[in-house]
Amino acid sequence: MRITKLRCGAEDSFTPMGAYFQRLAGKLAEANTEAAARQDALDDEDRRLEARYRRASAARAYTPIMEAAL
């Protein structure tokens, strides 16, 4: 048996398989694009936070009082 149409949406309507999978692939591509954009934004935020942490850590590392005590 060969299936050429799928039942989607309303109970009495059929959708050609090619159109169904094309629509599914389009939605998947959109979701991947949105996920990539979200990941890029999170990566940028991580880089900014790491840079801020490094600057703050470097500022705390040098203390003239410690050198005077040695």
C-alpha positions as CSV (number, residue, x, y, z in Angstrom):
1,M,0.0,0.0,0.0
2,R,1.3,3.4,-0.9
3,I,0.3,6.5,1.1
4,T,0.2,9.8,-0.8
5,K,-1.9,12.0,1.6
6,L,-1.9,12.5,5.3
7,R,-4.8,13.5,7.5
8,C,-3.9,16.9,9.1
9,G,-6.0,19.5,10.8
10,A,-9.7,18.9,10.2
11,E,-10.9,15.3,10.4
12,D,-12.3,15.3,6.9
13,S,-9.4,16.9,5.1
14,F,-6.3,15.4,3.6
15,T,-3.0,17.0,2.8
16,P,-0.6,15.8,0.1
17,M,2.5,14.3,1.8
18,G,4.9,16.5,-0.2
19,A,3.2,19.7,1.0
20,Y,3.0,18.4,4.6
21,F,6.8,17.6,4.7
22,Q,7.7,20.8,3.0
23,R,5.7,22.8,5.5
24,L,7.3,20.8,8.3
25,A,10.8,21.4,6.9
26,G,10.0,25.2,6.7
27,K,8.9,25.3,10.3
28,L,12.0,23.4,11.4
29,A,14.3,25.8,9.5
30,E,12.5,28.7,11.2
31,A,13.0,27.1,14.6
32,N,16.6,26.4,13.9
33,T,17.2,30.1,12.9
34,E,15.5,31.3,16.1
35,A,17.5,28.9,18.2
36,A,20.8,30.0,16.6
37,A,19.9,33.7,17.2
38,R,19.1,32.9,20.8
39,Q,22.4,31.0,21.2
40,D,24.3,33.9,19.7
41,A,22.8,36.3,22.1
42,L,23.6,34.0,25.1
43,D,27.2,33.6,23.8
44,D,27.6,37.4,23.6
45,E,26.3,37.7,27.1
46,D,28.7,35.1,28.3
47,R,31.6,36.8,26.7
48,R,30.6,40.2,28.3
49,L,30.3,38.6,31.7
50,E,33.6,36.7,31.5
51,A,35.4,40.0,30.4
52,R,33.8,41.8,33.3
53,Y,34.8,39.1,35.7
54,R,38.4,39.1,34.4
55,R,38.6,42.9,34.8
56,A,37.3,42.7,38.3
57,S,39.6,39.8,39.2
58,A,42.6,41.6,37.9
59,A,41.7,44.7,39.9
60,R,41.5,42.7,43.1
61,A,44.7,40.8,42.4
62,Y,47.0,43.8,42.9
63,T,47.1,45.1,46.4
64,P,49.9,47.4,47.5
65,I,49.3,46.5,51.1
66,M,50.3,42.9,50.5
67,E,53.6,43.9,48.9
68,A,54.5,46.3,51.7
69,A,53.9,43.5,54.2
70,L,56.3,41.2,52.4
